């Protein structure tokens, strides 16, 4: 980690913070942009909504693959004819 990644910022009387311009430029955060705030174990994480959505999709892709695989195994099980009753 270089020194550009460690900065001190001050919280205003209204609880507001100002992101340094170098950070905003690096992360392409513009005036009016929304950010998602996570508080995890006493730490604060700010993230762009698009990145959160991307990470969630990645997480669910594994779940969907697992689910499809599991369902295919159950569906293709010749010994289990409960499924044939649903096909009628």
Secondary structure, DSSP 8 states (H G I E B T S, - for coil): --GGG-------TTS-----HHHHHHHT--TT--EEEEEETTEEEEEEHHHHHHHHHHHHHHHHHHHHHHHHHHHT-TT-THHHHHH-
